[in-house]
Amino acid sequence: MDLIKTGIGITKTIRNVSRLREILVIFARHGFDEFISGSLTQLIPNFVLPRSKKGIKKELEEQGHKDWGELLGFRLRKCFEELGPAFVKFGQLLSSREDIFDESFIAQMKILRDQVKPVPFDDSVKIINESLGESWKNVFSDIDPEPIGTASIGVVYRGTLKNGSKVVLKVQRPNIKKVMITDFSIMNFVSKQIEKVSDEIRYLGISRIVKDFSISLQNELNFNIEALNSEKLKKNLAVHDKEGLFYIPKVYKEYSSERVLVMELLDGTPFSEAEHFEGQIEKIAPQLEKGLKTFIKTFLTDGFFHADLHGGNFFYLKDENIGLIDFGLMGHLSKKGRENFIAIIYALLTFNYENLVYEFLDVAEYESIPDIDELTSDIRDALSPFVGLTVQQTNFNVVLREVITTLRKHEIFLPREWFIVFRALITLDGVGKSLNMDIDLFSLMESDIYSIVKNSFKKEDLIEEAVWLGRDFLSSSKVLPRHIKWFLKDFSKKGYAFEIVHKGHEKQFDQVTTAILFLSHSLLASVFIGSGIFLIGTRVVNHFADIPTVTYILWAIATVLLLKGFNLSRKL
């Protein structure tokens, strides 16, 4: 058995090396030979890497008028088109990363959205039969061989079940899972090697993008997960969609599998086909606005949302409801993440630049802490054109892009889950804009954001936070003495020594120490005062003048702390 496993492993390795050579040859042919030869020659023999006549640097010098982003995007696009669906899919992902790449580069990657090769119908039929375990003719009375949609992972066909129900079949491309996994493992390897010799590529964090995308791709390659996503979203929307505005098509689980998804065919028009809505905008706009508002409320409450709601996945149905399709790419934000998001939008609405910076730094990725003052100043400059405008006059899409561009300038990047959130909102905002509707996400979010911020100070929430804080403190207090004991034991054995020298700054050092003590006394006093106020009106026994006795005790402690803090402040 071990011998068989070893043989399979060797075969797989040889196949991967062969594919790697093919990838490197194509990259070298399109001008990336300098990156390749500089990063991989220590690992791969020279004969594997044929060099092109011109390196990308030389070509840039010869064509000085060419923008770096445009030329890089053009070269990569040519490579991706030759290399197949995994690389095309990756290019499509890059086309949405406005937080990392320039517009000229993005424009080249967007061309890949239409560069998907068709699949012969016979190949799809073979996969359908394998999925069903029998001939498709035993289940379907008809399947239209002309696809209604072609993507890098699958192909979509119209069909009719034996009972007359109209359906769509989403069928995976042949061997796509094996191809994707192989190519992404190679892509991950190559990107890491290139980052070792190129600061610019390392700065872009391509290997991080590859890793994040490969994780989400695992879900997209399993249509069973997409079916579960549709059911979960339907359940979440039902809580807030009191009018039944949204419609999620039925999944026929008995005919679906990891490689084939059979869903109800929606009777409507996608919002991407704007020409079909001429003369109907006044009727459609209120429905779309209510739909977007419901979608946002669901996201803010549950944190689970459709992450790819472009016009093609958004349908206006014959019964004037809104239908959704394609649940392969979903986003999720934790409770903490939703709190950060609400704080970010609230800071944008109130133009609180300092809070905006700190909230972004709390969720973003960066190698070193940026200059906070400079970053805040740049954010202020970027948003200054919007100061004084009403929420209705402020374009959410433009504001968010300005902020993301400023963060990128300071080498601050959004993690995958956060970029999915903002990309989803930008895409949603674009749906209304494409139909020339006067709908803006800031307007739709404003009331919900203010309401959530106001309700965040409810007694129940504060008590819950206090309970969790106390639990964390108790947990830490149990292990802290042990860690201190272990540290002191290790400290005494190894003879550590440290010294703090602040010559010439004794006065400033004392002032800082005093300020910290003053601040700590003030904060503690505030906690005791607030706790006392909180107890007023509760069922605490032993009252005096309608105020609990314990409240007086807490206020007395707060008074002592404030007096002590006042004495400290006189030394500043």
Secondary structure, 3 states (H helix, E strand, C coil): CHHHHHHHHHHHHHHHHHHHHHHHHHHHHHHHHHHHHHHHCCCCCHHHCCCCCCCHHHHHHHCCCCCHHHHHHHHHHHHHHHHCHHHHHHHHHHCCCCCCCCHHHHHHHHHHHHCCCCCCHHHHHHHHHHHHCCCHHHCEEEECCCCCEECCCEEEEEEEECCCCEEEEEEECCCHHHHHHHHHHHHHHHHHHHHHHCHHHHHHCHHHHHHHHHHHHHHHCCHHHHHHHHHHHHHHHHHHCCCCCEECCCECHHHCCCCEEEEECCCEEECCCHHHHCCCHHHHHHHHHHHHHHHHHHHHHHCEEECCCCHHHEEEECCCCEEECCCCCEEECCHHHHHHHHHHHHHHHHCCHHHHHHHHHHHCECCCCCCHHHHHHHHHHHHHHHCCCCCCCCCHHHHHHHHHHHHHHCCCECCHHHHHHHHHHHHHHHHHHHCCCCCCHHHHHHHHHHHHHHHCCCHHHHHHHHHHHHHHHHHHHHHHHHHHHHHHHHHHHHCCCCCCCCCCCHHHHHHHHHHHHHHHHHHHHHHHHHHHHHHCCCCCCCEECCEEHHHHHHHHHHHHHHHHHHHHHCCC
